[in-house]
Amino acid sequence: MTLVLRCFNDFVSFIVKYPFSKEGLTRFREITSERGIYINDLANSVVGRQLLQRAYEILSEAILKNSITDDPDLGEDELLAHYIAIVLAAHLDKSLWRRFADVESKRFSGKLALEDPDCVIYIAKEFGINVMRLRDLDIYDESLALAFDVGVRVWDYLRFMPKNDPYWKLVNRYLLKGWVLMTYKDLVRLVEEAVEKKVLELISKAHENLDETKPLIDALGGMKELMEYRSGFTTKVKVQITGLTPPCMEAIINEIKSGGNPSHQARFAVAAYMLRRCHDLEGKPIEDCVEDVVNLFKTVADFDEKKTRYQVEHIAGLRGGRKFYMPPSCHEMNSLGLCPTNLGCGVKSPLQYTAKAIKKYQSMQQAQG
């Protein structure tokens, strides 16, 4: 019971911080039942419209600014707003579903990282992650305890591990008797992936009832700003190759330099692109390329130099399985919602864009010389 009490010091605060926990979902259902709130009818009352507006603020900030600012004064209404935002998100283009889920999951994990270890383990188990403290496993060893905090069952690890990050590949992890050993920090990251999956599932389910929830969109004036943002990803924008960096990578790099918090897919893509460009196209030593990429990431909010360097070296093939990763293709970037031109550059990969740009530049130099 002590475990639960530590996590639930302030129950309202808990469910607002973690709306997609079991307690959050249960309380959401209780509140809507107790107050007689019907999601489809929110536009027909003053309170409902206030909730609807707050939900739109959450969704809009997540999509347009890649963040969510909490409103602590709303109490349990803030919990409701997160679930209503799910319903609104279902009306957006599917390429934006993952963006919203990613921001919600980062918000969730950012708060979880500040909790005590018992709470982290408790919530991890709520999301179906079979985890135990290292000291409670029969494989406990003092030398292991210097590097790891917990063990996660390998099948749960494989279910929730980030797929495009070599740091998380099973071959690069410490696996012992069916347990993948990790730190609390990595466990929080695993929970983040589980939350993202949960949010995507909820959006997908809400998508089945678009006709019933369309009045909510109408009450918000059609969510024009977000709908127009969507169209920016669905309309092909023809791009002439001018600079050396493709628009997709330029956008991610600018977000990083401005202190933003790009998605994990975006981070992997730009790291792999920069490493390949630096080494394969510009002919620099791979160690220098790693240094350039690590320096780029120093401006992100959650920068951890040791972990960033470790991950970048994995992508560069200097660690683990020694595989030098390629950046995603243009089609993969587009499916992730990371292509601002919707395949308008006329190339198959970001590297091909840069290779063509270099060739074009060299031809111009020769013509002038």
Phi, psi and omega in degrees: 000330179302320181302312181294317182298323179296319181287331188250037179307317177228102188299317180297317178299321181297310184288334177285321177292322185235068185298336184261013171286169179299320179295321179296314180295318179298316181292325176302315180293321179295315182297313181297327178286314182297319184269355182067036181271125175247120185307317184293342183254013185302327184289353186262008178216159181296312180298318180298318180293327177294317177297318181298318180295318179295321178298319179295322178298318179298311182296314183297315180295322179296315183286315187273330184241357177062034179204168176224122178265124182286152173242092185295342183284346185276344180059229183292340176296332177294323175300312180301319184298324179295322179286325177292325177299327176300315181298318179293320181299330181297340180273352180274168175300144185298335179295340180266348178301311183295325178299314180295315180298323180295316181293318178298318182291325177290322176300313181300308184290329178298323178282322181296327181297341181267355183276166176286159184305322180300320181291320178300314180295317180302311182290323177302317179294325177301328181268015174085017179265115179282101185230145177220150174299145180302321183293342181266358180267152180285359178261008185303137179211137184300325180293324177292324182295342177288335184248336187230157180247323187220167173237138178242133179304137190301323182291328176287324177300313181295330182288325187247353184296145174301128190279330187258017183243114182301336178302330185262357179300138186303326181296339181262005182253164178268107183249125183219116178052042176085003179247130173267119184273141182201172177273169175298324180299317178290327177296319176300319179296324178293319176298321178304316179296321180295321178294318179300317178298318181297314181297318179298322177297318180294320178295316180299320178293319179294332181295340180286346184238039184298322181299321182289329184260002180300325177305332178293319179294318179298321180294338179264016179072023178083005182048048189305318183299317180286325178294322177291325177297320177299315184297335178295338179263349183253348177260126181290130178246110181292132184238132173272137180287111180240291178284174181279338185258128180294154183305323182296314180288325177300319181294318180292316180299318179296321178296318179295313183294335180272009178083019180286185183226073184297159181296164179295324178296319180294321180295316179298315183301311184289326178294313180296319179298310184295322179295314180294318179298312182299315185275309187281320185264327182258350173073023180273156175300142185299328179296321177293324179295319177301317181299318180299317182290316178301317179297324178300317186283357182296342182267355180285153187298323185257032184298130175228105189300318182297313181290319180299314180298318180300314181292318180295321178294327174296313181298326181281357179080018180266352179224171174059232183283002177062030177265125178271111188282146172267150174290161178301152175289171179298320179296320178294318178299319181294318181293335178274359182075025183251006180254103183290347181256000184050058176064034182269001183276346179074023178231171182262341181207156177302324179294323179296323177303310182293320179299317178295320180296319179295316179298318179296318180296317180296321179296319179295321180295319180294320181295324181282332182279000000 
